[in-house]
Amino acid sequence: MDSTTPTRTAAFFDLDKTVIARSSALAFTRPFYDGGLLTRRALLHSAIAQVQLLLISEPAEHVERLRQYLTQMCAGWEAATVRSIVAETLDDVVRPVIFTEAADLIAEHKAAGRDVVLISASGIEMVEPIGELLGVDLVRATILEIVDGHYSGAIEFYCYGQEKANAMRELAIEHGYDLADCYAYSDSATDLPMLEAAGHPAVVNPDRTLRAHAVEHDWEVLEFANPNPKTELPDPGPRGWTTLALAGIGAVAAAAAYRYAHRRHAAA
């Protein structure tokens, strides 16, 4: 096949408030607290940040402050412990907030033979397992710097704004996608570069700025309102289940440390 001629298509999905009804970056704060990674004060600040994110109609006003808070919050955490906690609590934390409409749409794209790509500003340690749960094909997310197994508080790659569109173009070259025939979904005006990179953009529960832009450019506007813990998810296939199994092995290996930290915190 001529590698210069794109022949495949994909559907690119933002995560927060597009596929799930809350912030993935903040969804695991309670498990992190139970695992001894967060103080009670930090847990309270995370709850306030979550409420602010839900109430603010223009996420761009809040996202940079949230990014700084989250990177500072996890500085010094052991990356393996974070992955373990996410793996152990994923089904309880994420499944109840998946929009049924998003799961159905993902299944429709997969049935049509398109790759499904989850692309999020949240950390890769959270987004990859969520992608496996959803049965998507590829994930791109923010990468935090790890030094000697611990987060340094710095960011290696911030998957936000224009960088999402850049990641889409890189994936198009790597996998042979014709972006003019691809689909993109997001709720936020901060993702306009991502939406504009695809030939078939659609907005989901859009903020005011994005809704106005969508109406002006005759983009499809979708309203997702039904998170459901019983949502049927696509079969991730052999590759997905292999990755899940490996993640599970890693979680088991770290589970003792997690439970020990949990008991110490509860006894404190």
Secondary structure, DSSP 8 states (H G I E B T S, - for coil): --TTS--B-EEEE--BTTTBSS-HHHHTHHHHHHTTSS-HHHHHHHHHHHHHHHH-S-THHHHHHHHHHHHHHHTT-BHHHHHHHHHHHHHHHHGGGBBHHHHHHHHHHHHTT-EEEEEEEEEHHHHHHHHHHHT-SEEEEEEEEEETTEEEEEEEE---THHHHHHHHHHHHHHTB-GGG-EEEES-GGGHHHHHHSSEEEEES--HHHHHHHHHTT-EEE----B-TT------HHHHHHHHHHHHHHHHHHHHHHHHHHHHHHH-
